[in-house]
Amino acid sequence: MNPPVGRRPRVRSMQARLTLLLGAIALLVSSLAGATLFWALKREVERQEITEVSGKLELIDHLIDMQNSASGLTDLAATFDEMRAGQAQLSIWIQDAQGKVVYGGAAPETLETADGRQVVLQAPDGGRMRGLRVAMNDRILPGAHLTVAVSTRTSSQFLYAYGTALLLICALWVGATVVLAAWAVRRSMAPARRLSEQAAGIQPDNLALRLPLEDTDRELHELVRSFNRTLDRLQSAYQQMEGFNADVAHELRTPLATLINGAQVMLSSPRDAAELRDALESNLEELEDLKTLVNDMLFLARADRGERAADLSPVSLAAEARRVAEYYEATLEEHGVRLRNEGDATVAANPGLVRRALANLISNAIKATPRGEEIVLACSMSDAGARVEVRNPGAPIPPADLPRIFDRFFRAGPARAPRSEGHGLGLAIVRAIARMHGGDVDAASDAGGTVIGITLRGPASPAPNITKT
């Protein structure tokens, strides 16, 4: 999704993301640890409150059991008052079977009950209390209940102070973790920044430089290797582009010079109509040659973009070879060589592109075959697809040149061939046509001659199509 117009896209930061992630982990861990500590302390405080109440309850219950009748409770009231006076947080209630308070003042409201004995109460003044409630001896007061509780105000204040301190400590710890994490992440990202600086120093004039694997963290090795492989491809493409530019300049220089010189000669003195016509015809031939060169270059450029062959139909390679052979019949006779077709194969392909590839292969073979020899064009089917091989008994191609014969403007030999023998794009076009059909090309050469093969498999996936040949 594209960002709104006028709004700068948000720049992602690995350093910030890792710092925030470590901070979030620290926050989560500190929260869990703090909550666990607070819960454990709260349980311990509650246990101590119940233990304290339990001791008072046993004492009070024992004093009550020592009485012979309910009237004795009146005598114990003073004792209970002294106990409450000595411990202000302590409260005692005795309620009869009807819930009427026999001792202790206004009855508290029961908020929670647990284990049948433990109770959480709310005193008339609004304060909370925790205590125990047990049934009294029926001999003294049938159906009555004794409730002993202590106020939770002090423990609540203690827990609040402890929780506040715990939150402050956790906040300080998380803050310190974030600061230290930011420092650690920045330090850990230093190798990546160093590689970035080294990569920024690679310019077109020093494409041979590569990022070093030495002293580089293991996690960055694959990135460095991938980047160096990309630089290898970039350097190769840049060198090919430089060579291509030089080759184009060389190919265009001669016809342009011919056109300019011819025009200057014609303009140097008055000419009759016949001379002007001859000059225009000569210029037209040069321009047609330039047009062919430009069209071939455009075709290769489109093929390099991954365009696929379109208008596919079943094509008999033998039938197309015979059609091309008929076209080159006069050329074959002129060079004194023969062309023999062998086998057949049918493939879904663009007929015009197939004829163009066969024409380039036969044209090259005619130029390389000595007079009186025979060219063999063999068609066959294999698991890889439909295959055409053109064999000529000419001089072998040097091993150093063989891998480059499909490059643009390449001509085998110590020097360029005459322009009348072509621009050196024929086999490059053959390879482009093979790849448009999902195939490839290959070549082999020895003392017995040269074999150039093309395999057609058909397009492997949808892509922009080339329909014109």
C-alpha positions in Angstrom: 0.0 0.0 0.0 1.5 3.4 -1.0 1.8 6.1 1.6 -0.6 9.1 1.3 0.6 11.9 -1.0 2.7 14.5 0.8 3.4 12.2 3.7 6.9 10.8 4.1 7.0 7.0 4.5 8.0 5.8 8.0 11.6 4.6 8.0 12.0 1.3 9.8 14.9 0.9 12.3 16.2 -2.5 13.3 18.1 -0.9 16.2 14.9 0.8 17.5 12.9 -2.4 17.0 15.4 -4.6 18.9 15.7 -2.0 21.7 11.9 -1.8 22.1 11.7 -5.6 22.0 14.2 -6.0 24.7 12.5 -3.3 26.7 9.1 -5.1 26.3 10.7 -8.3 27.4 12.2 -6.6 30.5 8.8 -5.0 31.2 7.1 -8.4 30.9 9.6 -10.2 33.1 9.6 -7.4 35.7 5.8 -7.3 35.8 5.6 -11.1 36.3 8.3 -11.0 38.9 6.8 -8.0 40.7 3.2 -9.5 40.6 4.6 -12.8 41.9 6.5 -11.1 44.8 3.5 -9.0 45.7 1.1 -11.9 45.6 3.5 -14.0 47.8 3.9 -11.2 50.3 0.1 -10.6 50.4 -0.5 -14.3 51.1 2.1 -14.2 53.9 0.5 -11.1 55.5 -2.9 -12.7 55.3 -1.5 -15.9 56.8 0.1 -13.9 59.7 -3.2 -12.1 60.3 -5.1 -15.4 60.5 -2.4 -16.9 62.8 -2.7 -13.9 65.1 -6.5 -14.2 65.1 -6.3 -17.9 65.6 -4.2 -17.5 68.8 -6.7 -14.9 70.2 -9.6 -17.1 69.3 -8.3 -20.1 71.1 -7.7 -18.0 74.2 -11.1 -16.4 74.1 -12.8 -19.7 73.4 -11.0 -21.3 76.3 -12.1 -18.5 78.7 -15.7 -18.9 77.5 -15.6 -22.7 78.0 -14.5 -22.1 81.6 -17.9 -20.4 82.3 -20.8 -22.4 83.6 -23.6 -20.3 82.1 -24.3 -17.4 79.8 -24.3 -15.1 82.8 -20.6 -15.7 83.0 -20.1 -13.9 79.7 -20.8 -10.7 81.5 -17.9 -11.3 83.8 -15.7 -11.8 80.8 -16.6 -8.6 79.2 -14.0 -6.7 81.2 -11.4 -9.2 80.2 -12.4 -8.8 76.5 -12.3 -5.0 76.8 -8.7 -5.2 78.3 -7.7 -7.4 75.4 -9.1 -5.0 72.9 -7.6 -2.0 74.7 -4.1 -3.7 74.5 -4.5 -4.3 70.8 -6.5 -1.6 69.1 -6.8 -3.6 65.9 -8.5 -6.5 67.6 -12.3 -6.8 67.6 -14.5 -9.5 69.2 -18.2 -10.2 68.6 -20.5 -12.8 70.2 -23.8 -13.2 68.5 -26.7 -15.5 69.6 -28.7 -17.8 67.4 -30.9 -14.9 66.2 -27.9 -12.8 65.2 -28.2 -10.4 68.1 -24.9 -9.1 69.4 -24.3 -10.2 72.9 -20.8 -8.6 73.0 -18.8 -6.3 70.7 -21.0 -3.5 69.7 -22.6 -3.2 66.2 -22.4 -6.3 64.1 -20.0 -6.1 61.1 -21.1 -6.9 57.5 -19.7 -10.2 56.2 -18.1 -9.6 52.8 -16.3 -13.0 52.2 -16.3 -16.4 53.7 -13.7 -19.1 53.1 -13.1 -22.6 54.6 -16.2 -22.2 56.8 -14.2 -20.3 59.3 -12.3 -17.4 57.7 -14.2 -14.3 57.1 -13.6 -10.8 55.7 -15.7 -8.2 57.4 -16.5 -4.6 57.0 -16.7 -2.7 60.3 -19.3 0.0 60.9 -16.6 2.6 60.4 -16.0 1.2 56.9 -12.7 -0.4 57.6 -12.0 -4.0 56.5 -11.1 -6.8 58.9 -10.0 -10.4 58.6 -10.8 -13.0 61.2 -12.3 -16.3 62.2 -15.9 -17.2 63.1 -16.7 -20.4 65.1 -19.7 -21.8 66.9 -19.7 -21.5 70.7 -20.3 -24.3 73.2 -24.1 -24.9 73.3 -23.8 -25.3 77.1 -23.0 -21.6 77.4 -25.1 -20.0 74.7 -26.9 -22.4 72.3 -26.5 -21.5 68.6 -24.2 -18.6 69.3 -21.1 -17.7 67.2 -17.8 -16.1 68.3 -16.1 -13.9 65.8 -12.5 -12.6 66.3 -11.0 -10.3 63.7 -8.1 -7.8 63.2 -8.1 -4.7 61.1 -6.4 -4.9 57.7 -5.6 -1.2 57.6 -2.0 -1.6 58.7 -1.3 -4.5 56.4 -3.0 -2.7 53.5 -0.8 0.4 54.1 2.3 -1.9 54.2 1.3 -3.7 51.0 0.6 -0.3 49.3 4.0 1.0 50.2 5.6 -2.3 49.2 3.7 -2.2 45.8 4.7 1.4 45.2 8.4 0.6 45.8 8.1 -2.5 43.7 6.6 -0.5 40.8 9.4 2.2 41.1 12.1 -0.5 41.1 10.6 -2.2 38.1 10.3 1.1 36.2 13.9 1.9 37.0 15.0 -1.6 36.0 13.0 -1.4 32.7 14.4 2.0 32.0 18.0 0.9 32.7 17.4 -2.2 30.5 16.2 -0.1 27.6 19.2 2.2 27.9 21.7 -0.7 28.1 19.8 -2.5 25.3 20.1 0.5 23.1 23.8 0.7 23.8 24.3 -3.1 23.2 22.2 -3.1 20.0 24.1 -0.1 18.6 27.4 -1.8 19.4 26.2 -5.1 17.9 25.0 -3.2 14.7 28.5 -1.7 14.2 29.6 -4.5 11.8 26.6 -3.8 9.6 27.3 -0.1 9.6 31.0 -0.8 8.7 29.8 -3.1 5.8 27.5 -0.3 4.7 30.3 2.2 4.6 32.5 -0.2 2.7 29.7 -0.9 0.2 29.2 2.8 -0.3 32.8 3.1 -1.3 32.4 0.8 -4.2 32.1 2.9 -7.4 32.0 2.2 -11.1 35.7 2.7 -11.3 36.5 0.1 -8.6 33.8 -2.6 -9.1 36.5 -5.2 -8.4 36.3 -4.5 -4.7 34.4 -6.9 -2.5 33.1 -6.9 1.0 35.5 -8.9 3.3 34.3 -12.0 5.1 37.2 -11.8 7.5 36.4 -10.2 10.9 32.7 -10.3 10.0 30.2 -11.8 12.3 28.8 -15.2 11.3 25.3 -13.9 11.0 26.4 -11.5 8.3 28.3 -14.0 6.2 25.4 -15.0 4.0 24.5 -11.3 3.4 28.1 -10.5 2.5 28.3 -13.5 0.1 25.0 -12.5 -1.5 26.1 -8.9 -1.9 29.5 -10.0 -3.4 27.7 -12.3 -5.9 25.5 -9.4 -6.8 28.6 -7.3 -7.4 30.1 -10.1 -9.5 27.0 -10.0 -11.7 27.0 -6.2 -11.7 30.7 -6.1 -12.7 30.1 -8.6 -15.5 27.1 -6.6 -16.8 29.0 -3.4 -16.6 31.9 -4.8 -18.5 29.5 -6.2 -21.1 27.8 -2.9 -21.4 31.1 -1.1 -21.9 32.0 -3.7 -24.5 28.6 -3.4 -26.1 28.9 0.4 -26.3 32.3 0.0 -27.9 31.0 -2.6 -30.4 28.0 -0.4 -31.3 30.2 2.6 -31.8 32.5 0.5 -34.0 29.6 -0.9 -36.0 28.0 2.5 -36.5 31.2 4.4 -37.2 31.9 2.8 -40.6 28.5 3.2 -42.2 28.2 6.7 -40.8 31.6 7.6 -42.2 30.6 6.1 -45.5 27.4 8.2 -45.6 29.3 11.4 -44.6 32.1 10.9 -47.1 29.7 10.1 -49.9 27.7 13.2 -49.1 30.8 15.4 -49.0 32.0 14.0 -52.3 28.7 14.7 -53.9 28.6 18.2 -52.6 32.2 19.0 -53.6 31.3 19.7 -57.2 28.2 19.7 -59.5 26.9 16.2 -60.3 24.5 14.9 -62.9 21.3 13.0 -62.1 22.9 9.6 -62.6 25.7 10.2 -60.2 23.3 11.6 -57.6 21.1 8.5 -58.1 24.1 6.2 -57.6 25.0 8.1 -54.5 21.5 7.9 -53.1 21.3 4.1 -53.8 24.6 3.6 -52.0 23.4 5.6 -49.0 20.2 3.7 -49.0 22.1 0.4 -48.8 24.0 1.8 -45.8 20.8 3.0 -44.2 19.1 -0.4 -44.7 22.2 -2.0 -43.0 21.9 0.4 -40.1 18.2 -0.3 -39.9 18.8 -4.0 -39.7 21.4 -3.5 -36.9 19.1 -1.3 -34.9 16.2 -3.7 -35.3 18.4 -6.6 -34.2 19.6 -4.7 -31.1 16.0 -3.8 -30.2 15.0 -7.4 -30.6 17.8 -8.5 -28.3 16.9 -5.8 -25.7 13.3 -7.0 -25.6 14.4 -10.6 -25.2 16.7 -9.6 -22.4 13.7 -8.2 -20.5 12.3 -11.7 -20.4 9.7 -11.4 -23.1 8.4 -14.7 -24.3 7.4 -16.0 -27.8 3.7 -15.6 -28.7 1.4 -16.9 -31.4 2.6 -20.4 -30.8 1.5 -23.3 -33.0 2.8 -26.8 -33.8 5.9 -26.3 -35.9 7.7 -29.1 -37.9 11.4 -28.2 -37.7 12.2 -30.2 -40.8 9.6 -28.4 -42.8 10.9 -25.0 -41.6 14.4 -26.1 -42.4 13.4 -27.0 -45.9 11.8 -23.6 -46.4 15.0 -21.8 -45.1 17.2 -24.1 -47.3 15.2 -23.0 -50.4 15.8 -19.4 -49.5 19.5 -20.0 -49.2 19.7 -22.2 -52.3 21.4 -19.6 -54.4 23.9 -18.8 -51.6 24.7 -22.5 -51.2 25.4 -22.8 -54.9 27.6 -19.7 -54.9 29.7 -21.1 -52.0 29.8 -24.6 -53.5 28.4 -26.3 -50.4 25.5 -28.7 -49.9 22.8 -28.8 -47.1 21.3 -32.1 -46.0 18.3 -32.3 -43.6 18.0 -35.2 -41.2 15.1 -36.2 -38.9 12.2 -34.2 -37.7 10.6 -32.8 -34.5 7.5 -31.0 -33.8 7.2 -28.3 -31.1 4.8 -25.5 -30.1 6.7 -22.4 -31.2 6.5 -19.2 -33.2 7.1 -20.2 -36.8 8.7 -16.8 -37.8 11.1 -16.9 -34.9 12.1 -20.5 -35.6 12.8 -19.7 -39.3 14.9 -16.7 -38.2 17.0 -18.9 -35.8 17.4 -21.6 -38.5 18.4 -18.9 -41.1 21.1 -17.5 -38.8 22.5 -21.0 -38.1 22.6 -21.9 -41.8 24.0 -18.5 -42.8 26.9 -18.9 -40.2 27.5 -22.6 -41.4 27.7 -21.5 -45.0 30.4 -18.9 -44.2 32.4 -21.5 -42.2 32.1 -24.5 -44.6 34.9 -25.0 -47.2 33.8 -25.3 -50.9 32.7 -28.8 -51.8 31.8 -29.8 -48.2 28.3 -30.6 -46.8 26.3 -29.0 -44.0 24.1 -31.3 -41.9 20.9 -30.0 -40.2 19.6 -32.6 -37.8 16.2 -32.4 -36.0 15.4 -34.7 -33.1 13.2 -35.0 -30.0 14.5 -35.6 -26.4 13.3 -35.2 -22.9 14.7 -31.7 -22.9 12.5 -30.7 -25.9 12.8 -30.3 -29.7 16.4 -30.0 -30.8 18.1 -28.8 -34.0 21.8 -29.3 -34.6 23.7 -27.6 -37.5 27.1 -29.3 -38.2 29.7 -27.8 -40.5 33.1 -29.3 -41.4 34.9 -25.9 -41.2 37.9 -25.0 -39.2 37.5 -25.5 -35.5 36.7 -22.6 -33.2 39.5 -21.9 -30.7 38.5 -23.2 -27.2 39.0 -19.7 -25.8 36.4 -18.3 -28.2 33.9 -21.1 -28.0 32.1 -19.9 -24.8 31.7 -16.4 -26.4 30.3 -17.2 -29.8 26.8 -16.4 -28.6 27.8 -12.9 -27.3 26.8 -9.8 -29.2 29.1 -8.5 -31.8 31.6 -11.4 -31.2 33.5 -12.7 -34.1 36.0 -15.5 -33.7 39.5 -14.8 -34.8 42.2 -12.2 -34.1 40.4 -9.5 -35.9 36.9 -8.5 -36.9 35.4 -10.0 -40.0 34.5 -7.7 -42.8 31.2 -5.9 -42.4 29.8 -7.7 -45.4 29.8 -10.9 -43.3 27.4 -9.4 -40.8 27.4 -7.6 -37.5 28.1 -10.5 -35.2 24.5 -10.6 -33.8 23.3 -13.8 -35.5 24.1 -16.4 -32.8 23.1 -13.9 -30.1 19.7 -13.8 -31.7 19.6 -17.6 -31.9 20.2 -17.8 -28.2 17.5 -15.1 -27.5 15.0 -17.1 -29.6 15.8 -20.3 -27.8 15.3 -18.6 -24.4 12.0 -17.1 -25.6 10.8 -20.7 -26.0 12.2 -21.9 -22.7 15.2 -23.5 -24.2 18.9 -22.8 -24.7 21.8 -23.2 -27.0 25.1 -25.1 -27.0 28.2 -25.4 -29.2 31.1 -27.9 -29.7 34.0 -27.7 -32.0 37.0 -29.9 -32.8 39.1 -31.0 -35.8 36.1 -32.6 -37.4 34.0 -29.4 -37.5 31.6 -27.4 -35.4 28.2 -28.3 -34.1 25.8 -25.6 -32.9 22.6 -26.8 -31.2 19.3 -25.1 -30.2 16.7 -26.7 -27.9 13.1 -25.4 -27.8 10.8 -26.3 -24.9 8.2 -23.6 -25.2 7.4 -20.8 -22.6 7.6 -22.0 -19.0 5.4 -19.2 -17.5 3.3 -16.2 -18.6 5.3 -13.2 -19.6 5.2 -10.2 -22.0 5.2 -11.6 -25.5 7.1 -11.0 -28.7 4.9 -11.6 -31.7 7.0 -9.9 -34.4 10.0 -11.5 -35.9 
